[in-house]
Amino acid sequence: MARRKGRPSLPGKRRANGRLRAKAAGPDLGNIRVQEMRSAFALFQGGKAGNELGDAIGKAWATGLLEGFGADSQAMRDRGRDYGQLWRRCYGALDLRTSSLERRARTGPAPTASTETAAERRFERMDAIVSAFPRLSREAFYGLAADYQDSDNVPPFVERLINERVALKGRAPAGTMPIRGDREKLERAAEILRALVEGRSRR
């Protein structure tokens, strides 16, 4: 009687005991939407825009959205990024949209010159400039500079404007195109970024 064949061996490297080695997990590429956005950024900055995908303002700069506002776009990116990082360092546990005085009221007495750190003093100078602008401008700025740090996501108005830039490069965008008000929001945010670069309010 012929001997029955057993189950075929699975391919792959094996341990000394004969068991298959577990395959190393590849890098987390994110969901389909994130992968499509990352792929789209290869169209910009000579393919080097992928280095700026860590936050919303980096994505906006990489696709050229910060150009044409009367200040160096890279300086605008850096000031906005600096503000967002300082906010998270100084007040990250509190509501971003409160004023400096309201934030201090929640955390206790205002720090003195001897107890306030250099980072806190720098943030207060920047926040005084930001706080001088109207609420709608501040909200657009917060979305661009602080709300989406360390995230693959961006504010919806920025994502739609990026999609438009992708389409202008001759490639099908991953999402919807800009709607009414998107460019105005970007202009409002850019006005604050320019003021931060200049070190004074533009109101």
N, C-alpha and C positions, 0 to 999 in steps of 0.2 A: 504494500500500500504506500502510495506516494506521501511524502511528508508535506504537511501544509506550511506554506510560507508565513512567517510572522509579519507584523506591521513594519512597513519600511522605516528605516532610521531617518530621523529629522536631520537636515544639514545644519552645520554650525560648529563652532569650537566647543570642546568639551573639557570638563575638569578631570582630575586624575581618577575620580570615582566613576567616570563615564557620563555624568550628568551634563546637560548643555549649560554653557555659560550664559548668564543673563545678558541681553543686549544692552549696551549703554544707552541711556535715554538721550535723545537729541535735544538741542536747545529749544526752549519754548518760543515758538514763533507767533503766538497769539491766535486769536480767532480770524476768520476769513476777512472781516472788515479791516482788522489791524494789518494783516498781511497785504491787503490791497493798497492800503495807505502807504505802507513802507515801500512797496514796489513802485508806487507813483513818485516817491521822493528821489528815486534814481534818475529822474528826468532833470533834476535841478543841480546847480552848482557843480557841473561836470561829474555828476555821480557821487559827490562827496556830501550831499545834503543829509545822508543817513546818519551823520554824526550829530545832527541837531534834533533828533527825534525824542529827546528826553523830556521836553516840555512844550507847551503850546506856543510860547513866544519863539522858541527855536524853530518850530515848524513854520511859523509865519515868516520869520526872517529867511529861512532856507528857500522859500518859494517866492521871495521878492515882495511880500506884502508890506514890508516896512520901508520900502523905497519911495522917494518922492514927497517926503514930508518936511523937508528943510533941515534935516539933521542926518548925520551918518547912521545908516540903518543898523550897522553892527553895534554902534554905541547905544542906540535905542534898545536893541535886544539885550545888551549887557546891563543897562540900568534897570530895565524891567525885570530881568532875571534876578538881579541883586536885591531889588525890592521884595520880590516874592520869597527869596531865601531868608532875608532878614525878618520878614513878617512871621514866617513859620518858626524861626528861631526865637523871636521875642514874644509873639502873641499867638502862636499856632493853636492853642487850646481855646481861643476865644473867637467870637464872631468877627470876621474880617470887615464887615461893613459898619462897625461902630467907629466913632471918632477916637482919637488918642485920649481925650479926657474921659470918655465913657469907659475905655479899656482900663485906664488907670483906676477909675472908681471901683471897678470890679476886682482889681488885684491889690487894692490897698493904697496907702499914701504914695504920692509921686516920688520917684527916686531922686536923690540929691546928686549933685555933680560928682561926688566922691563914690557913690554906690552904683551909678549908671555906667554900664560898660560902653566901650567905644562903638560896638555894633549897635547898641540901643540908641546912642546919640546919633549915629548915622541914619538909622531907620527913622527917628523922629524928624530929622531934617527933611528926609525924602517924603515922609508921610504928611508933613505940613504942606508940601507942594501939592501932593495928590488930593488932600482934603479940601483945598481951595477951589477945586473944580466941581461943576454940578453933578448931581447924583447919577444921571444917565452916563456921563463920561466916566465917572468912577466905576460904575458897574461893568462897563465895557473893558476898562483897564484891568479890573480885578480878574475878569474872565481870562484875559490874555496873559497876564503876568503872574497870577497867584493861584487861581482856583484849580488849575490843571497841572500843577507841577508833579513830576515823577509819574506821569500818566501817558498812556498811548492815545488818550482821547484829547480832543480840543473843543473849545466852545462851538456850538452849532454854526454860528455866523462865520467863524474862522474856517471851519471845515468846508462850508459851501464856497467860500472865496478861494480856498485851495483847490477845490474841484474845478473851479473856473480856470485856474492857472494850468491845471493838468489838461483840460480840454484845449486850451490854447497851444499846448505842446503837441496836439494831434492825437491824444490818447483818450479813450473813453474814461470819464471819471467814475469813481466808485460810488458816488452818491449824488445828491441833488445839487443844482446850481444855485447861485445867490438869489435871495428874495429881497423885496423892498426893505430897506433899512440896514442891510448887512454892511454896505460900504460906509454908511454914516457911523455905525458902531465902530468900525475899524478906524475911521478918521478921529472919532472922539478919543479912543484909546491911544492913538498915535500922538494926539495933541499933548496928552499927559507925558508920554514917553519923551517927546521933544523937550518938554519943560524940565523933566528930570535930567536930561543931558545938559541943558543950559543952566540948571541949578536954580531956577526961579519959576514961579507960576506965570502962565501966559494969559490969565483971565483979565 
